[in-house]
Amino acid sequence: MELTTCLWFDGNAREAAEFYTSVFPDSSVADNWLAPTDTPGNSRGDEVVVNFRIFGRPFIALNGGPQFPHSEAVSFQIPCDDQDQIDFYWDALTTNGGEESQCGWLKDKFGVSWQVTSPQMMNFLAGPDPEGATRATQAMLAMTKIDLAQMESAYNGIVA
């Protein structure tokens, strides 16, 4: 059994699925479902569901209408290996209408929330030096996109 995430869109489910599969590895758009009859949110023949995978995980993009917009209450975390990956995903997801937030959070052009982070952050946020962890946390709180070198410098007490 595989858990599938369903993302609700207002008529642009295919565009979203194609965008996500262009950004993330091990991704593809699969089949779809066309409404065989009129439904509350779609007309007969409309594309209701687009099945796709990102990072090999199943997703459904649903053309459900404007009733339920995305919010920060649900987000997807991208655990990047290094700063180059952080920069890549940050740029890909904020370009063309995305919105930067703070501490590595952003919304893409569809309003879906993402956390572009790295497991390396925990070396600084929860490291053995409590004062260093405090400095690293304060540095992170001032960031939009995560800067690992800046967090490390803050942890080590190096003023830029």
JOPE-V440391 format. One record per backbone hydrogen bond with DSSP energy under -0.5 kcal/mol. CO is the residue of the C=O (numbers start at 1). NH is the residue of the N-H. E is the energy in kcal/mol with one decimal. If there is no record, write none. Layout:
CO	NH	E
CO	NH	E
This chain:
5	7	-0.5
5	60	-2.6
7	62	-2.9
9	11	-0.7
9	64	-1.8
9	65	-1.8
12	16	-2.3
13	17	-2.7
14	18	-2.8
15	19	-2.2
16	20	-2.9
17	21	-2.2
18	22	-1.0
19	22	-0.7
19	23	-1.1
20	23	-0.6
20	24	-2.4
25	55	-1.8
26	56	-2.4
28	53	-2.7
31	51	-2.8
33	48	-2.8
33	49	-1.5
35	45	-3.4
42	39	-3.3
43	46	-2.5
46	35	-2.8
46	48	-0.7
48	63	-3.2
49	33	-2.1
50	61	-2.8
51	30	-3.3
52	59	-3.0
53	28	-1.7
54	57	-2.4
57	54	-1.9
58	5	-1.5
59	52	-2.3
60	7	-3.3
60	62	-0.6
61	50	-2.4
61	63	-0.5
62	9	-3.5
62	64	-1.6
65	68	-0.5
67	69	-0.5
71	74	-1.4
74	113	-0.6
76	115	-2.8
77	79	-0.7
78	80	-1.3
78	117	-1.8
82	86	-2.1
83	87	-3.0
84	88	-2.4
85	89	-2.6
86	90	-2.5
87	91	-2.6
88	92	-2.7
89	93	-2.3
90	94	-1.7
91	95	-1.5
94	97	-0.6
94	98	-1.0
99	107	-2.6
102	105	-1.4
104	116	-3.1
105	101	-2.0
106	114	-2.6
107	99	-3.4
108	111	-2.2
112	108	-2.5
113	76	-1.8
114	106	-2.1
114	116	-0.5
115	78	-3.2
115	117	-1.0
117	80	-3.1
118	121	-1.8
119	122	-1.4
120	123	-1.5
120	124	-0.6
121	124	-1.4
121	125	-2.8
122	126	-1.8
128	130	-0.8
129	133	-2.6
130	134	-2.0
131	135	-2.3
132	136	-2.7
133	137	-2.4
134	138	-2.5
135	139	-2.3
136	140	-2.5
137	141	-2.4
138	142	-0.8
139	142	-0.8
140	103	-0.5
140	143	-1.7
143	103	-2.4
144	104	-3.1
146	148	-0.5
147	151	-2.2
148	152	-2.5
149	153	-2.5
150	154	-2.3
151	155	-2.5
152	156	-2.3
153	158	-2.9
154	157	-1.1
157	159	-0.6
